[in-house]
Amino acid sequence: MKIIHIVGRSNSGKTTFIRTLIPELKKLGTVAAIKHLGDHEYQLEKGKDTTGFFDAGADISVGLDADKAVLAIHNNDLDAMLDLLCTMGMAYVIIEGFKARSIPKIIIGDLASDPCVLRNPTVDQVLCSLDKFEDYYREKAEWI
C-alpha cells in the first residue's frame, strides 16, 4: 500500500488538493483517506443505534445503508488504521495531517516539515512521483 502523506497549515488547500487527487489515483487502484482531526472532535449522531453500540463498548460499530458503510472504531492509532486499510487491500492511502510523523510527505504552502517529497505539486507531478512515497506493509498480528 502506497502512503501519500499531505501536510500544510490550516486553509492552505490540502483538502481541495486531496479531492482532486483521489479520482486520479482511483484510476490506478483503490484509495483510502485518513484525516487528522486534531482538536476537532468528530461527533457520532446522538440517539442512533450504531452510536449506542459504540457507546456500549463495541470495538467496532458499523452502519450500512444502500450506498455506504460507516464505521466507528474504538482505536485512534494511525498505525492501527494503516494496518486495517492494508488488510482491506487498499492500493493507496492519503493521510492529511499528522505532520510530526516522519513519513515522506507533500507539503502544501510554506510549512517547514521533513521529509518533503514534493512542495505545492500538481496532481500530475504526484502521479509521476509515486515511487518516491513510502510503501506500507502490515506488521501487526492484532490491530484492536
Secondary structure, DSSP 8 states (H G I E B T S, - for coil): -EEEEEEESTTSSHHHHHHHHHHHHHTTS-EEEEE--TT------TT-HHHHHHHTT-SEEEEE-SS-EEEEES---HHHHHHHHHHTT-SEEEEE--TTS-S-EEEESS---SSEEEES--HHHHHHTGGGS-B-----S---
